[in-house]
């Protein structure tokens, strides 16, 4: 396991949890690939920033129970975690928001290049999330 990659991804989630978007975005390559759960592939740091702006408007999330694994070369990694969230504002095509809370197991896969995130692919059970916020 690569300690540099583990530290990079710990910094990534620490910045996310602190809502420090400047630090968070600084950990990405300019041409970062973002595979959205059950959605499209987006490319570029600016596109990722717009995605995060929407997410931070609609959701308040904290990542906990983080387990980071990487290959020995440090160019690929996987992270398992739990999302603790609050649904703040209705996201297009999803149930209406009214401050519902949720707890969601999730995972992410990463490509690392020059000690930055070059690709992130997130996975979680959308049906589970919908069931939690539809109560």
C-alpha positions as CSV (number, residue, x, y, z in Angstrom):
1,X,0.0,0.0,0.0
2,X,1.3,3.5,-0.9
3,X,1.4,5.8,2.2
4,X,1.4,8.9,-0.2
5,X,-1.8,7.8,-1.8
6,X,-3.4,7.0,1.5
7,X,-2.5,10.4,2.8
8,X,-3.7,12.1,-0.4
9,X,-7.1,10.5,0.0
10,X,-7.3,11.2,3.7
11,X,-6.6,14.8,2.9
12,X,-9.3,14.6,0.2
13,X,-12.0,13.4,2.6
14,X,-10.8,15.8,5.4
15,X,-11.2,18.7,3.0
16,X,-14.6,17.5,2.0
17,X,-15.8,17.1,5.6
18,X,-14.4,20.6,6.4
19,X,-16.2,22.0,3.4
20,X,-12.9,23.4,2.3
21,X,-13.5,23.4,-1.4
22,X,-10.3,25.2,-2.3
23,X,-8.2,22.5,-0.7
24,X,-10.5,19.8,-2.0
25,X,-10.2,21.0,-5.6
26,X,-6.4,21.5,-5.3
27,X,-6.1,17.7,-4.8
28,X,-7.5,17.1,-8.3
29,X,-5.7,17.1,-11.7
30,X,-6.9,19.7,-14.2
31,X,-8.4,16.9,-16.3
32,X,-9.9,14.9,-13.5
33,X,-12.5,12.3,-14.5
34,X,-15.6,12.1,-12.3
35,X,-17.9,9.1,-12.8
36,X,-21.1,10.0,-11.0
37,X,-23.1,7.2,-9.4
38,X,-25.7,6.1,-11.9
39,X,-25.0,9.1,-14.0
40,X,-22.7,10.6,-16.5
41,X,-18.9,10.9,-16.7
42,X,-17.7,14.5,-16.3
43,X,-14.2,15.7,-17.1
44,X,-12.2,18.7,-15.7
45,X,-11.7,20.4,-12.4
46,X,-14.1,23.3,-13.3
47,X,-16.9,20.8,-14.1
48,X,-16.2,19.0,-10.8
49,X,-16.4,22.4,-9.0
50,X,-19.8,23.0,-10.5
51,X,-20.9,19.5,-9.4
52,X,-19.7,20.2,-5.8
53,X,-21.4,23.6,-5.8
54,X,-24.7,21.9,-6.5
55,X,-24.1,19.1,-4.0
56,X,-23.2,21.6,-1.3
57,X,-26.4,23.6,-2.0
58,X,-28.6,20.5,-1.8
59,X,-26.9,18.3,0.7
60,X,-24.9,18.6,3.9
61,X,-22.7,15.4,4.1
62,X,-20.0,14.1,6.3
63,X,-17.9,11.1,5.4
64,X,-17.2,8.6,8.3
65,X,-15.8,5.1,8.8
66,X,-13.2,5.7,6.1
67,X,-11.1,2.8,5.0
68,X,-8.5,3.5,2.3
69,X,-6.7,0.9,0.3
70,X,-4.2,1.3,-2.5
71,X,-2.0,-0.8,-4.8
72,X,1.7,-0.8,-4.0
73,X,2.5,1.6,-6.9
74,X,0.0,4.2,-5.4
75,X,-1.7,4.9,-8.8
76,X,-5.0,3.2,-7.9
77,X,-7.0,3.1,-4.7
78,X,-10.4,2.2,-3.3
79,X,-12.2,3.8,-0.3
80,X,-15.1,2.4,1.7
81,X,-17.0,4.8,3.9
82,X,-20.4,5.9,5.3
83,X,-22.1,9.1,4.3
84,X,-24.0,10.9,7.0
85,X,-26.2,13.4,5.4
86,X,-29.0,15.9,5.4
87,X,-31.1,16.6,2.4
88,X,-31.3,20.4,2.3
89,X,-32.9,21.4,-1.0
90,X,-34.6,19.4,-3.7
91,X,-32.3,18.1,-6.3
92,X,-33.8,17.8,-9.8
93,X,-35.5,14.4,-10.5
94,X,-35.3,13.3,-6.8
95,X,-37.8,13.4,-3.9
96,X,-38.6,16.7,-2.3
97,X,-36.2,17.8,0.4
98,X,-37.3,18.9,3.8
99,X,-34.2,18.3,5.9
100,X,-34.4,14.5,5.9
101,X,-31.3,12.8,7.3
102,X,-29.7,9.7,5.9
103,X,-26.9,7.2,6.5
104,X,-25.6,5.5,3.4
105,X,-22.8,3.0,2.9
106,X,-20.7,4.0,-0.1
107,X,-17.4,3.4,-1.9
108,X,-15.1,5.1,-4.4
109,X,-12.4,4.1,-6.8
110,X,-9.5,6.4,-7.7
111,X,-6.8,6.8,-10.2
112,X,-3.8,8.8,-8.9
113,X,-1.4,10.8,-11.1
114,X,1.4,13.0,-9.8
115,X,0.0,12.7,-6.2
116,X,-3.4,14.1,-7.3
117,X,-6.8,12.5,-8.0
118,X,-7.1,11.9,-11.7
119,X,-10.3,9.9,-11.6
120,X,-12.9,9.3,-8.9
121,X,-15.8,6.9,-9.4
122,X,-18.4,6.9,-6.6
123,X,-20.9,4.1,-5.8
124,X,-23.8,3.9,-3.5
125,X,-27.3,2.5,-3.5
126,X,-29.5,5.2,-4.9
127,X,-32.7,3.2,-4.1
128,X,-31.6,3.0,-0.4
129,X,-31.1,6.7,-0.3
130,X,-34.5,7.4,-1.9
131,X,-36.2,5.1,0.6
132,X,-34.5,6.9,3.5
133,X,-35.5,10.4,2.3
134,X,-39.0,9.4,1.3
135,X,-40.1,8.5,4.9
